[in-house]
Amino acid sequence: RKESNISKFEEKLYNLQDVQVVSLAQVKQTIMGLVSTAKVMVVSIAIIAILIALIGVINTVLTSVFERFQEIGILKSMGALPRDIFRLIWTETLIICIIGGSAGNLAALALSGLTDVMVRRLLPYSPTGSLVQIDAWLVLITTAAVIGIGIAGGIYPAWRASRIRPIEAIRMEAM
C-alpha cells in the first residue's frame, strides 16, 4: 500500500509546472555514468603515458648506443659476441628503469601527503581520512610496469647494438 502511495506522489510531483523532479534512481544512473566515463579516461591516459614512456626509453637507449658506437665496436673487435652486447645494453636499460621507477615511487609517496593537504585547503568539506592512498600493492604494480617497459623498450636498442660491426666503428672513429 505504501509503495502505491509513493508512486502516486511521484506522479503528482512530475506533473507540477515549473518544478523539475529527479528521482534517486536517475541521480544514481547519472553518477554511475560519470564514474564509468572517468574510468575510461583514466585508462586512456594510462595507456598514452605507457606508450610515451616506451618511446622515451627506446629513444634514450638508442641515443646512448649511437653515442657509444666506437666503444661497442671495440668490445666486438676484442671478441665480445652479439649476445654479450645485447645483454650489456639490455641490463643497463633495466637498471635505469628500476632506478627511475623507484625514484618515481618515492616522489609519489612524498607528494601524496602534500596533495592531501592542498585538497583539504581547497575543499573545506572534503571527507575525513586519507584522500590519496598509495599502498604496497600499487607500488608493486607500478614497479612491475616500469620493469616491463624497460624490458620491452630495451629490446630494439640492444639488438641494434649487438649488430654493430667493428669495422664500421673503426671507420667512424677515423672520420
TASUL-V976597 format. One record per backbone hydrogen bond with DSSP energy under -1.0 kcal/mol. NH is the residue of the N-H (numbers start at 1). CO is the residue of the C=O. E is the energy in kcal/mol with one decimal. If there is no record, write none. Layout:
[[NH & CO & E] [NH & CO & E]]
//
This chain:
[[5 & 1 & -1.5] [6 & 2 & -2.1] [7 & 3 & -2.1] [8 & 4 & -2.1] [9 & 5 & -2.3] [10 & 6 & -2.6] [11 & 7 & -2.1] [12 & 8 & -2.1] [13 & 9 & -2.1] [14 & 10 & -2.5] [15 & 11 & -1.5] [16 & 13 & -1.1] [27 & 23 & -2.0] [28 & 24 & -2.7] [29 & 25 & -2.4] [30 & 26 & -2.3] [31 & 27 & -2.5] [32 & 28 & -2.7] [33 & 29 & -2.1] [34 & 30 & -2.2] [35 & 31 & -2.6] [36 & 32 & -2.4] [37 & 33 & -2.0] [38 & 34 & -2.5] [39 & 35 & -2.2] [40 & 36 & -2.0] [41 & 37 & -2.3] [42 & 38 & -2.5] [43 & 39 & -2.5] [44 & 40 & -2.5] [45 & 41 & -2.6] [46 & 42 & -2.4] [47 & 43 & -2.4] [48 & 44 & -2.3] [49 & 45 & -2.6] [50 & 46 & -2.3] [51 & 47 & -2.3] [52 & 48 & -2.5] [53 & 49 & -2.5] [54 & 50 & -2.6] [55 & 51 & -2.5] [56 & 52 & -2.5] [57 & 53 & -2.6] [58 & 54 & -2.4] [59 & 55 & -2.7] [60 & 56 & -2.6] [61 & 57 & -2.7] [62 & 58 & -2.5] [63 & 59 & -2.2] [64 & 60 & -2.0] [65 & 61 & -2.3] [66 & 62 & -2.3] [67 & 63 & -2.2] [68 & 64 & -1.5] [69 & 66 & -1.0] [72 & 68 & -2.6] [73 & 69 & -2.2] [74 & 70 & -2.7] [75 & 71 & -2.2] [76 & 72 & -2.2] [77 & 73 & -2.4] [78 & 74 & -1.5] [79 & 76 & -1.3] [80 & 75 & -2.4] [85 & 81 & -1.9] [86 & 82 & -2.7] [87 & 83 & -2.5] [88 & 84 & -2.2] [89 & 85 & -2.5] [90 & 86 & -2.6] [91 & 87 & -2.5] [92 & 88 & -2.2] [93 & 89 & -2.2] [94 & 90 & -2.3] [95 & 91 & -2.5] [96 & 92 & -2.4] [97 & 93 & -2.5] [98 & 94 & -2.6] [99 & 95 & -2.5] [100 & 96 & -2.6] [101 & 97 & -2.9] [102 & 98 & -2.4] [103 & 99 & -2.4] [104 & 100 & -2.3] [105 & 101 & -2.4] [106 & 102 & -2.5] [107 & 103 & -2.4] [108 & 104 & -2.4] [109 & 105 & -2.4] [110 & 106 & -2.4] [111 & 107 & -2.8] [112 & 108 & -1.4] [115 & 111 & -2.5] [116 & 112 & -2.1] [117 & 113 & -2.1] [118 & 114 & -2.4] [119 & 115 & -2.6] [120 & 116 & -2.0] [121 & 117 & -1.7] [122 & 118 & -2.0] [123 & 119 & -2.9] [126 & 123 & -1.4] [139 & 135 & -1.9] [140 & 136 & -2.5] [141 & 137 & -2.4] [142 & 138 & -2.5] [143 & 139 & -2.3] [144 & 140 & -2.6] [145 & 141 & -2.4] [146 & 142 & -2.5] [147 & 143 & -2.4] [148 & 144 & -2.6] [149 & 145 & -2.5] [150 & 146 & -2.4] [151 & 147 & -2.7] [152 & 148 & -2.7] [153 & 149 & -3.3] [154 & 150 & -1.7] [158 & 154 & -1.9] [159 & 155 & -2.6] [160 & 156 & -3.0] [161 & 157 & -2.5] [162 & 158 & -2.1] [164 & 161 & -1.4] [169 & 165 & -1.7] [170 & 166 & -2.1] [171 & 167 & -2.2] [172 & 168 & -2.3] [173 & 169 & -1.6] [174 & 170 & -1.7] [175 & 171 & -1.3]]
//
